Amino acid sequence: MKEFLQFTNSEFFNKNEQISKFLSYLIPYQQDFESNQLDKVTFFKKHYKGEVYEEQKFRYLLSDLTILLEEFIAFVEYRNNTFQQKYFLLQGLNKRNQDKYFLQDLEVIKKISNSNPYRDSNYYFNQHNINEISYDFTSEKRNRAFDTSLQEVIDNLEITYLAKGFKYYCEMINRRNILQVSYNLSFFDQMVQYLQNGSFDDIPAVHIYRLIYITLTNHNDQENYKALLTALEKNGRLFSQREQRGMYVFAQNYCIKRINQGEPAALEEIFQLYQKMVEHGLIYEGNYVSQPDFKNIVTTGLRLNEVDWVNNFIEDYKSKLNPEFSENAFTYSMAWVHFTKKEFDKSLRMLLKVEFNDVYYHLDSKSLLMKVYFEMNEYDAFFSLVDAFKIYLRRNKFISEFQRETYHNFILLINKLMKVKVGKNQMSWALNDEVNNTKPAADLVWLKLKANDLAIAAKLKR
């Protein structure tokens, strides 16, 4: 606010004195803009002496202040971007034919770019911009035949496009897998064919996303998954924390697919991914720990019976959650802790406090609640929840077909197991095989365990 006032007081940026006065009037109320003492008529009478109050004139003042605020925000972003400052300086020097200073600052901007620790698509785009402005300069001053920057213009533009395009291509495929959305990907499908020969595997910004693409489209390629983990471990530092985090999330999704297909090893693999993300500080979104990551780390660790590790994690990171969601995340996590300890009454009390603020909380909380009712022999509550859960899956348009099938199969199987448990049906070879062979299904490992317990009780033996 102090800098914004300085900005508005500068005649270079603002020539309307009334805006500066208006902002000065507002500043004392910045902690409480709803204050009754903040009155537009009072301000108008003080600063527009002799004039009758006009609502339209005041609205113009508000509009002009808003425009100036937007210019200030843009200026702050520009001021914090040294590369952009130098780039625009080079454009200005070239237009003014200041060749000596242009060449000096060209070397400066190259050093700025090369000092960037990241080698993401933005780096190659900056390299492209340097090559392009260098080409523009030399093409005007020298014989074009001797200029070498033109090839670099094309090379870095190509890498930029592939790195950025492949990144969003993977995100589209991922969203298509987990949400009910569709995209036109025909152009990018051709790009994949272009990259199949591995000609850009020496560029981590392209290579890693090519490996991610394979995890999204070929769930049986374990060697590719291992190659992705190796590439992330080796070159992850070349990307921002935010982009690294996104790359690890893609790897998680690969494991989740396999978990829902009933591969026990995938659960251990995703837990190792989470531990790696915790180690590298990749579970943060902005200033806070990601709420979904917190939830998934807890549930995955508990499914592997890593109770002590999970308790330590909760203790260390619960205060680092966004205060707006921390209570909900903590409550859900403790419901899982109590469930793992077979403290089903406590788990139930916790679950009934959880707010379903997104579709994944809803799906996971309802499936855990079904398991609690199953363990507690709460038959009426269980069968009522089955009906409600089915309706939710059928009506929610944001659930992908894969997710819908995964949880539908979970409901189908646990419902059949409960009917055996209450004596409505008999445990059979057919049901035991159905549990072991139905894919995908949420919490398939737990379902197999319960089916095995009922089979033993029924004395079914292979």
Buried (B, 14 or more C-beta within 10 A) or exposed (E): EEEBBEBBBEEEEBEBEBBBBBBEBBEEEEEEEEEEEBEBEEBBBEBBEEEEEEEEEBEEBEEBBEEBBEBBEEEEEEEEEEBBBBBEBBBEBBEEEBEEBBEEBBEEBBEBBEEBEBBBBBBBBBBBBBBBBBBBBBEEEEEEEEBEBBEBBEBBBBBBBBBBBBBEBBBBBBBBBBBBEEEEBEEBEEBBEEBEEEEBBEBBBBBBBBBBBBBBEEBEBBEBBEBBBEBBEEBBEBBEEEBBBBBBBBBBBBBBBBBBBBBEEBBEBBBEBBBBBBEBEBBBBEEBBBBBBBBBBBBBBBBBEBEEBBBEBBEEBBEEBBEEBBBBBBBBBBBBBBBBEEBBEBBBBBBEEBEBEEBBBBBBBBBBBBBBBBBBEBBEBBBEBBEEBBEBBEEBEEBBEBBBBBBBBBBBBBBBBBBBBEEEEEBBEEBBEBBBEBEBBBBBBBBBEBBBEBBEEBEBEE
